Amino acid sequence: MPPKPPTGRATVPLAEIIDDVMAFVADIVYCTVTTVDPRGRPRSRVMHPIFERVDDGLIGWALTGRSPVKTRHLAHNPHVSCSYWSPAQNTVAIDCVATWVDEADDVTRGHVWSVFTDTPAPLGWGELTAYEPEGIHHRLFQPLRLEPWRIQVLRAEQLAAGDVRPRVWRVEA
């Protein structure tokens, strides 16, 4: 049977997809993160963010260098797309607004440190020895906050049944 064509993108409540999002992200671990340069050209790289449930939403954190390219892209356009895919054919696309955590924000930086050290492997990093002995004040400890505004999930079981319509959540406008 040929796949069913998509027929619109009705949004669903985040509560309807968050369990799949968290399970798939924890299973897949690495994602492709795409930024856009000032001339509108995309640039992708593989990253290892961790998304956590907060209140009734989701926030992501990435530990990444403030490379000149990434810094220029995010200064021009803070929107990024985090694309997860597993060989089982489960996919999650998390479109976010990315902002660097201020170097003076010790509370948030400490929280990010805890997220990466306290989350079980393989998603969590365990010890962050590369940042010792300075810890959150190490010059390379550059957390990036990822605030989702759109999430798209497609389960392998849907594809196998010929249903190619992803479940999509968006921030209410």
Residue pairs with C-beta under 8 A, 6 or more apart in sequence:
1 162
2 162
3 159
3 162
3 163
3 164
4 162
4 163
4 164
4 165
5 164
6 164
6 165
7 165
9 166
9 168
10 168
11 168
11 169
11 170
12 167
12 168
12 169
13 169
14 56
14 57
14 58
14 151
14 169
15 56
16 167
16 169
17 151
17 153
17 167
17 169
18 53
18 58
20 90
20 92
20 153
20 155
20 167
21 51
21 58
21 92
21 94
21 151
21 153
22 51
22 53
24 84
24 86
24 90
24 91
24 92
24 153
25 31
25 51
25 84
25 92
25 123
26 123
27 86
27 90
28 84
28 85
28 86
28 90
28 92
29 48
29 122
29 123
30 46
30 47
30 48
31 46
31 47
31 48
31 49
31 82
31 83
31 84
31 94
32 44
32 45
32 46
32 47
32 82
32 83
33 44
33 45
33 46
33 47
33 49
33 62
33 80
33 81
33 82
33 83
34 42
34 43
34 44
34 80
34 81
34 83
35 42
35 43
35 70
35 73
35 74
35 77
35 80
35 98
36 42
36 43
36 73
36 76
36 77
36 79
37 43
37 69
37 72
37 73
37 76
38 72
38 73
38 76
38 77
43 69
43 73
45 70
47 62
47 64
47 82
48 62
48 63
48 125
49 60
49 61
49 62
49 82
49 144
49 146
50 60
50 61
50 62
50 115
50 116
50 119
50 123
50 124
51 58
51 59
51 60
51 61
51 94
51 146
51 148
52 58
52 59
52 60
52 61
52 115
57 148
58 94
58 148
58 151
59 145
59 146
59 147
59 148
60 82
60 94
60 96
60 145
60 146
60 147
60 148
61 112
61 115
61 116
61 143
61 144
61 145
61 146
62 143
62 144
62 146
63 112
63 116
63 125
63 128
63 141
63 142
63 143
63 144
64 70
64 142
64 144
65 140
65 142
66 100
66 142
74 80
74 98
74 99
74 100
78 97
78 98
78 99
79 95
79 96
79 97
79 98
80 95
80 96
80 97
80 98
80 146
81 93
81 94
81 95
81 96
82 93
82 94
82 95
82 96
82 146
83 91
83 92
83 93
84 90
84 91
84 92
84 93
84 94
85 91
86 156
88 156
89 156
89 159
89 160
90 154
90 155
90 156
91 152
91 153
91 154
91 166
92 151
92 152
92 153
93 150
93 151
93 152
94 146
94 148
94 150
94 151
95 148
95 149
95 150
95 151
96 146
96 147
96 148
96 149
97 146
97 147
97 149
98 144
98 145
98 146
98 147
99 144
99 145
99 147
100 142
100 143
100 144
100 145
101 108
101 109
101 112
101 142
101 143
101 144
101 145
102 108
103 109
106 136
108 143
108 145
109 136
109 141
109 143
110 136
112 136
112 143
113 128
113 135
113 136
113 141
115 124
116 124
116 125
116 128
117 124
117 125
117 126
117 127
117 128
118 124
119 125
128 135
128 141
130 138
130 140
131 138
131 140
131 141
132 138
134 141
135 141
148 171
149 170
149 171
150 168
150 169
150 170
150 171
151 168
151 169
152 166
152 167
152 168
152 169
153 166
153 167
153 168
154 164
154 166
154 167
158 164
158 165
